[in-house]
Every structure is written in structure tokens, then in C-alpha cells.
Amino acid sequence: MSEIDLINKLDTNLSINSTLTLETSTARIHPKFLHTNSNEFNVVKNVQHKRRMEFLARIQRKRESIIERMRRLIEDTIDDEDDGDDGNTVPSTMVESSSTDQEMSIETNDKINHMEMDCSPTTTNNNKRKVLRQNFRKSISDRFMLSEWLVDVPKDFFDSWFFVCCPKGRRTLLIANGGQTRAYTRHGHFLFKFQSRIPGGSNGHASHLNIESHQRSLIRSTAKNSMLDCIWVESERRFYILDVFIWNGCSFYGCDTEFRFFWIHNHIGNDCRDDEQMITDQQSSSQILIETLPYWPCTMTNIRQYGQNGPYPFKTEIDGILFYHKQAPYMAGITPLVCWLKVSMLADIFPNLKS
């Protein structure tokens, strides 16, 4: 068994074992086809609806809390000339509001540093390398936002949801850091590395300039990190960007789907479109492309035209369709705010498509 086949087997087993506990897990049969009794199916729909409402309520409470902290920060604003101010006092609300971003930045840098230590040939302690490798794989596995079957079609579905047609491929995490772009599977197994124009992922940004090699190294060391949620289609030698974690050091974890998708297609898409990326660490001279996937508002017309019938924006066969709630931030783990259907299931979930 080849190394790639072994990675495929490990990823499949991990996916099944980690998601079987949820009734709407995509590792199970869709409840619509599992429960012949309509009452049992309605119970699953009600549970998903309740979970979705709880998720949205939690998001709303978090946003209200952020707004409240910002309001208190404005109220706490003081003049430099106020009595008793020694110039070193920082309002507590400022510290509170910024702590989450600082923790996220520190965590991301720590994980990337772990990766670099794991890959370093100077690391002689095999046990330490093994622990670092396991921790890094788990940090990747725990970072992805995962979908569940679309069972309950919410009342606001045609107003508040987008959908994305996904090619058949491998879910991957791209980490651009230290002048290299590395690809990892959803469970943290390393695939390969290459040079790309993603911020932090290439030492060639300055190669066209007339500067010394040590200056190029300085540019690489000061480059910021990027992390992308992608689908790798090996037959096309192409990454399709699903979502964005970090771009050029800017975190998108707290941003809703509507903003993230807008950013991907109006910023990242312009940078990566028609950009041929070369693998530099393999003997093969194959080119790697990085592209965005189009998205559409959830209307019956769009679902019929772009989801059910095609043609699709990729050469390989379609795997399925992801449905995103517009207000959903990128969150780790399975969420009812991102749902999944196979094309063959569309007419069963949306009966109007049959007409």
C-alpha cells in the first residue's frame, strides 16, 4: 500500500469515527432515506431546527457582547491631560475586547511553529517529534468547520442562505508560512509543499527584484501567514478555495459567511485567478492552480440552474452542494449552519424542483 493510499484509509476511518454520534452527520445515511416513518423523520428535522436556532442565538449574543464592549470602550475614553493619568493606564474594556484576537494570533503562530519544529531535521528527540506531529494533526482536525445533512429547510432558507457546488476531491488545509505553501488533509496528514503567491507561501515574491539573497530571506521572515480551507482535485492539479481562515495575517474567524465569501471573490480571487503555481520540492514540473468556487443565493431558480443541472465550474464530477447560512461565522466542528446534499437528493428535499 502506497503512502497516499494509507493516508486515504486513515482519513476515512477518522472521519467515520469522529462524526457517527450525530443523527444528521454526513457519515450516516441521510435521515430522509433512513427513516421510513414520517414521525421519526420529523423528530430529526425538529432537532436540527432547534440546534440551528441555538447556534444563531449564540452568535447574536456574542455580537451584542462585542457591541457592548465597544460602547463601554467609548465611554471609558479619557484625555491624556486628565488628573491621575500616568500615560500607562489602559481601559479594561480595551484589553478585554482585544484578547480574543491576540489569543487567536498566538495560537496560530504556535501551531505553525510546531509544524516547523516537526519538519526540522535538527530535532533529535523522536518522542518529542512524535508528540509535536500528533498535536499539530489534532490542531488541524479541530480547526475545520464541518457540514451536516440538510434535513430541515428553514423558513428563511431562500433569503438567508448561499450554496456552493463542490467538486469531488480531498478537503485540505493550505498553510502559507515561511516562504512555503504546505497542504494537509482534514486530519492533519502532510501531502506536499509548493511555492504560491498566497501571502507567506513563497520565497519568489522578491525574485524578480535586483536584491541580494539575504535580503530575500529577510522578506520571507517578515511575511505574514495565510490559511485556506480548500478542496484538492488531484486530476486537475488544482485547489478550489472553499473558505478562508487567515489571509496575510488577518483572521476571518469572527466574520460571517456573507463577508468571507465577498472577500474571497473580490480579493483572493483576483490574486489567484489564472495564476500558475509551480511545485518546487518534487522532480515533477506539474503546475498547480488555485481558484475560487462561485456561490449563489438560495433560490429555486439558482438551485435548479446551477445545482441540479449544471454545467459546473470545474472539470471533474460534482461531489455535492454545500449550503451556508449568511450569518454563520467560521466555527470549528459540525454546525447546522452549514449543510450538505448530494445532487440526487435535491428533488427529495425540494419537491418543487420536480416540476
HELIX and SHEET records of a PDB file:
HELIX    1   1 GLU A    3  THR A   19  1                                  17    
HELIX    2   2 PRO A   31  LEU A   34  1                                   4    
HELIX    3   3 SER A   38  GLU A   75  1                                  38    
HELIX    4   4 SER A   92  CYS A  119  1                                  28    
HELIX    5   5 ASN A  126  SER A  141  1                                  16    
HELIX    6   6 PHE A  157  SER A  160  1                                   4    
HELIX    7   7 SER A  213  THR A  222  1                                  10    
HELIX    8   8 GLU A  234  GLU A  236  5                                   3    
HELIX    9   9 THR A  257  TRP A  263  1                                   7    
HELIX   10  10 ILE A  264  ILE A  268  3                                   5    
HELIX   11  11 GLY A  269  CYS A  272  1                                   4    
HELIX   12  12 MET A  300  ASN A  302  1                                   3    
HELIX   13  13 ILE A  303  ASN A  309  3                                   7    
HELIX   14  14 VAL A  343  MET A  345  5                                   3    
HELIX   15  15 LEU A  346  ILE A  349  1                                   4    
HELIX   16  16 PRO A  351  LYS A  354  5                                   4    
SHEET    1   A 5 MET A 145  TRP A 149  0                                        
SHEET    2   A 5 GLY A 333  LEU A 341  1                                        
SHEET    3   A 5 ILE A 318  HIS A 325 -1                                        
SHEET    4   A 5 TRP A 161  PRO A 167 -1                                        
SHEET    5   A 5 TRP A 296  PRO A 297 -1                                        
SHEET    1   B 6 PHE A 190  PHE A 194  0                                        
SHEET    2   B 6 GLN A 180  THR A 185 -1                                        
SHEET    3   B 6 ARG A 170  ASN A 177 -1                                        
SHEET    4   B 6 SER A 226  VAL A 233 -1                                        
SHEET    5   B 6 ARG A 238  TRP A 247 -1                                        
SHEET    6   B 6 CYS A 250  SER A 251 -1                                        
SHEET    1   C 7 PHE A 190  PHE A 194  0                                        
SHEET    2   C 7 GLN A 180  THR A 185 -1                                        
SHEET    3   C 7 ARG A 170  ASN A 177 -1                                        
SHEET    4   C 7 SER A 226  VAL A 233 -1                                        
SHEET    5   C 7 ARG A 238  TRP A 247 -1                                        
SHEET    6   C 7 GLN A 287  THR A 292  1                                        
SHEET    7   C 7 GLU A 276  MET A 278 -1                                        
END                                                                             
